[in-house]
Amino acid sequence: MGFGLVVRFIAHDATAARAFDQLAAAALEEIRAKEPGTLLYVIHTVPGEPHVRVFYELYADRTAFEEHERQPHVRRFLAERAQHLESFEVTFLDETSGKGTTP
């Protein structure tokens, strides 16, 4: 079964949100190219909340998530994101049922 998470990020202001978006885009490019165990990695904006970003991430399993966390592009993202953020909240998810890309 898949292993997922939802992360809600709140940037300090519009400038910080733009910088955060650039940092996230750089990481996403590498995730697409180098992480077959990352099934979904989707970055959302929130209508009416211009400084908020919500990430939805789905991995083949917890091992794939742990491999994702070890990647240099993810380590860079994790190290540099704080300067742009007021706060963030992570919710981990264990798949029980559904329709999607999980094998």
C-alpha positions in Angstrom: 0.0 0.0 0.0 1.1 3.6 -0.6 2.5 5.9 1.9 1.6 9.6 1.6 1.7 13.0 3.2 0.1 16.4 3.0 2.1 19.4 3.9 0.7 22.9 4.4 3.3 25.7 4.1 2.6 29.4 4.9 5.2 31.8 3.5 6.1 35.1 5.2 4.8 37.3 2.4 4.5 37.4 -1.4 8.2 37.7 -2.0 8.9 34.7 0.3 6.2 32.7 -1.5 7.8 33.4 -4.9 11.2 32.3 -3.5 9.7 29.2 -2.0 8.0 28.4 -5.3 11.4 28.6 -7.1 13.0 26.3 -4.5 10.1 23.8 -4.8 10.2 23.9 -8.6 13.9 23.0 -8.6 13.3 20.1 -6.3 10.3 18.9 -8.3 12.4 18.8 -11.5 14.8 16.4 -9.8 12.0 14.4 -8.2 10.4 13.8 -11.6 13.7 12.7 -13.1 15.2 10.6 -10.4 12.6 9.1 -8.1 10.6 6.2 -9.5 9.2 5.4 -6.1 7.6 8.8 -5.8 4.2 8.2 -7.4 2.7 11.7 -7.0 4.3 14.9 -5.9 1.8 17.7 -6.5 2.1 21.3 -5.4 -1.1 23.3 -4.9 -2.0 26.9 -4.3 -5.0 27.8 -2.2 -7.6 30.2 -3.6 -7.9 33.3 -1.4 -4.7 32.4 0.5 -1.8 33.7 -1.7 1.0 32.8 0.8 -0.2 29.2 1.3 1.1 26.1 -0.6 -0.1 22.6 -0.1 2.0 19.6 -1.2 0.4 16.2 -1.7 3.0 13.4 -1.9 2.4 9.7 -2.5 5.1 7.1 -2.4 5.1 3.4 -3.4 5.8 2.6 0.3 7.6 4.0 3.3 11.0 2.8 1.9 10.4 5.0 -1.2 9.6 8.0 1.0 12.8 7.4 3.1 14.8 7.2 -0.2 13.2 10.5 -1.3 14.3 12.1 2.0 17.9 11.1 1.4 18.2 12.7 -2.1 20.5 15.8 -2.4 17.7 17.9 -4.0 15.3 17.1 -1.2 18.0 17.8 1.4 18.6 21.2 -0.2 14.9 21.9 -0.2 14.5 21.0 3.5 17.6 23.0 4.5 16.5 26.2 2.6 12.7 26.3 3.0 12.6 27.7 6.5 13.9 31.1 5.5 10.8 31.6 3.4 8.2 30.2 5.9 6.1 31.5 8.7 5.0 27.9 9.5 4.3 24.4 8.1 2.3 21.4 9.1 2.9 17.8 8.0 0.2 15.1 8.1 1.3 11.6 7.3 -1.1 9.2 5.6 -1.4 5.4 5.3 -3.4 4.3 2.4 -6.4 2.0 3.2 -8.4 2.1 -0.1 -9.0 4.1 -3.2 -8.3 4.5 -6.9 -5.0 5.7 -8.1 -1.5 4.9 -9.1 -0.4 2.7 -6.2 0.5 -0.8 -7.5 
